[in-house]
Amino acid sequence: MTTGTIAAGALQGVAAKLIHAGQWAGCRLAEISPTGALFEVDHDIVVGEKVVACIAEVGALAGVVAESGGGRCAVQFAARAPGAALAYARA
């Protein structure tokens, strides 16, 4: 793997925050790819809601909630996650 990249599997379980409806919501990252991420959340977030996913190791990524329920929230990013910050690798 190239120096300076982070394997997607290395990010699983890290603390993250979702900004939605003007509020910060703490969560944990379950999965991530260049086009989206799955978060473990304490409450449901409305499908179709615009959010910003803040992951310290990657940065802030704008997106839209694609699925939500059962303590999980799938976010589709508006733009691909930066290649320099994330090397997508299935573990």
Secondary structure, 3 states (H helix, E strand, C coil): CCCCCCEHHHHCCCEEEEEECCEEEEEEEEEEECCEEEEEECCCCCCCCEEEEEECCCEEEEEEEEEEECCEEEEEECCCCCCCCCECCCC
